[in-house]
Amino acid sequence: MLSVGWDEVIYMKRGLAVGSIALTMALLFTILWSSSPSADGDWVMGDIARVGIALGLLPSYDGKYDLSEILCEVLIRLGVECQEGCFIGFNNTVDVYRGNAACLQVSTLPGADCSIEVVLPSGRSSTASGLLAQTADASGDIIWAWLVGGNTGPGRGTIRVMATPEDGETCTAAMEWTVRQK
């Protein structure tokens, strides 16, 4: 009998998601391959519109197709959960020695109001001064930096980020982080 632990299930899900995203990008590349870029070398909106039309999507109120909506639709069709609208992406891992600074860069929608909760390996929430709510810049990026106390116990904790874009739909994402002993 095959026994699979929770860590293996999470690893398999991550692998499926990464593979699905790669397949999605390959699919979009294949669809756009027969198109040609405009004179300045950029792809014109009509090329993206062809993909949207092929997927049966409707254009937005301005008559254009949203690339994120197209990618989300492809992922849904591949069986990968895709939350339209609000999203949070972690751009780095956090693996830090106690007594040192930790840094996390997150991507979300531009202008989204975001908050962070850092749960220490002990299970308590951090009260570090760098963990204040922020608003994502025009690119949708936020960087949090905080000092991990020298007495913080080593181990794994959780970082939760909550984002509320201008449309008011809140989303939450979490990741593990590691505190190491010197």
Summary of the structure (lengths in Angstrom):
residues: 182
radius of gyration: 20.1
end to end distance: 41.3
largest distance: 60.2
contacts: 473
relative contact order: 0.14
helix: 27%
strand: 27%
